[in-house]
Amino acid sequence: MSVPWWTQELTAMRETTNYLRRKYQRTRNNEEQREKNKATYFKQKSKYAATIKREKTKSWKEYCNLTKETNPWNAIYRLEAGKN
């Protein structure tokens, strides 16, 4: 199941984050390089998580603004409760 808030940017960021994680985990002999890779990975990971959160919030706000009912919470409640 695909999610409506997922973007091509998130796909690219996921690939980059996974690449940096693997690079960090595979660096074993050089402690200085391992620390550099670790810092790079965690920086990218936090940017990725923040972008996901931003896209989810943006998508939710768009959904709430698109509802046609006078009281949008009725539609949102029914959706969350599974009472479509």
MOKA-V537561 format. One record per residue. N is the residue number from 1. RES is the residue in one letter. NEAR is the number of other C-alpha atoms within 12 Angstrom. D_CENTER is the distance of its C-alpha to the mean C-alpha in Angstrom with 2 decimals. Layout:
n = {N | N}
res = {RES | RES}
near = {NEAR | NEAR}
d_center = {D_CENTER | D_CENTER}
//
This chain:
n = {1 | 2 | 3 | 4 | 5 | 6 | 7 | 8 | 9 | 10 | 11 | 12 | 13 | 14 | 15 | 16 | 17 | 18 | 19 | 20 | 21 | 22 | 23 | 24 | 25 | 26 | 27 | 28 | 29 | 30 | 31 | 32 | 33 | 34 | 35 | 36 | 37 | 38 | 39 | 40 | 41 | 42 | 43 | 44 | 45 | 46 | 47 | 48 | 49 | 50 | 51 | 52 | 53 | 54 | 55 | 56 | 57 | 58 | 59 | 60 | 61 | 62 | 63 | 64 | 65 | 66 | 67 | 68 | 69 | 70 | 71 | 72 | 73 | 74 | 75 | 76 | 77 | 78 | 79 | 80 | 81 | 82 | 83 | 84}
res = {M | S | V | P | W | W | T | Q | E | L | T | A | M | R | E | T | T | N | Y | L | R | R | K | Y | Q | R | T | R | N | N | E | E | Q | R | E | K | N | K | A | T | Y | F | K | Q | K | S | K | Y | A | A | T | I | K | R | E | K | T | K | S | W | K | E | Y | C | N | L | T | K | E | T | N | P | W | N | A | I | Y | R | L | E | A | G | K | N}
near = {4 | 6 | 12 | 16 | 22 | 22 | 19 | 14 | 16 | 26 | 16 | 16 | 25 | 24 | 18 | 22 | 26 | 21 | 20 | 25 | 24 | 18 | 22 | 25 | 20 | 17 | 18 | 15 | 11 | 13 | 14 | 13 | 17 | 21 | 19 | 19 | 25 | 25 | 18 | 23 | 27 | 21 | 19 | 25 | 24 | 17 | 20 | 24 | 18 | 16 | 24 | 25 | 17 | 18 | 22 | 20 | 17 | 18 | 19 | 18 | 16 | 15 | 19 | 21 | 17 | 16 | 17 | 13 | 12 | 11 | 14 | 18 | 18 | 17 | 21 | 22 | 14 | 13 | 15 | 11 | 11 | 9 | 10 | 10}
d_center = {15.62 | 13.17 | 10.91 | 11.95 | 8.86 | 7.72 | 9.34 | 11.41 | 9.94 | 6.59 | 9.30 | 11.31 | 9.02 | 8.49 | 12.27 | 13.07 | 11.40 | 13.24 | 16.30 | 16.47 | 16.16 | 18.98 | 20.96 | 20.86 | 21.87 | 24.65 | 26.24 | 29.01 | 32.26 | 31.45 | 30.23 | 29.83 | 27.62 | 25.60 | 24.91 | 23.90 | 21.49 | 20.12 | 19.64 | 17.97 | 15.53 | 14.63 | 14.36 | 11.91 | 9.87 | 9.86 | 9.06 | 5.94 | 4.96 | 6.69 | 5.38 | 2.23 | 5.52 | 7.69 | 7.01 | 7.47 | 10.40 | 11.76 | 11.91 | 13.61 | 15.99 | 16.90 | 17.71 | 19.80 | 21.63 | 22.48 | 24.24 | 27.97 | 29.45 | 31.20 | 29.36 | 25.70 | 25.22 | 27.49 | 25.22 | 22.09 | 24.17 | 25.46 | 22.09 | 20.81 | 24.21 | 24.32 | 27.46 | 26.66}
//
